[in-house]
């Protein structure tokens, strides 16, 4: 299994620091964004509103180490 060094990045979409593997933005297929923004973009693409996105991310954070 390939191991990666922990690298802290700043998400250009939300401005928060993150250390997880980045997501590729759906808006331009070039920009690397934080996993939460990647999840939000995916949910938004299927019509999920912001309040529901918040609830979904809350469940994800509650059940993983990802914050």
Secondary structure in CASP SS format (residue, H / E / C, confidence):
PFRMAT SS
TARGET T0000
AUTHOR 0000-0000-0000
METHOD secondary structure of the structure
MODEL  1
X C 1.00
X C 1.00
X C 1.00
X C 1.00
X C 1.00
X C 1.00
X C 1.00
X C 1.00
X E 1.00
X E 1.00
X C 1.00
X C 1.00
X C 1.00
X C 1.00
X C 1.00
X C 1.00
X E 1.00
X E 1.00
X C 1.00
X C 1.00
X C 1.00
X C 1.00
X E 1.00
X E 1.00
X C 1.00
X C 1.00
X C 1.00
X C 1.00
X C 1.00
X C 1.00
X C 1.00
X E 1.00
X E 1.00
X C 1.00
X H 1.00
X H 1.00
X H 1.00
X H 1.00
X H 1.00
X H 1.00
X H 1.00
X H 1.00
X H 1.00
X H 1.00
X H 1.00
X C 1.00
X C 1.00
X C 1.00
X C 1.00
X H 1.00
X H 1.00
X H 1.00
X H 1.00
X H 1.00
X H 1.00
X H 1.00
X H 1.00
X H 1.00
X H 1.00
X H 1.00
X H 1.00
X H 1.00
X C 1.00
X C 1.00
X C 1.00
X C 1.00
X C 1.00
END
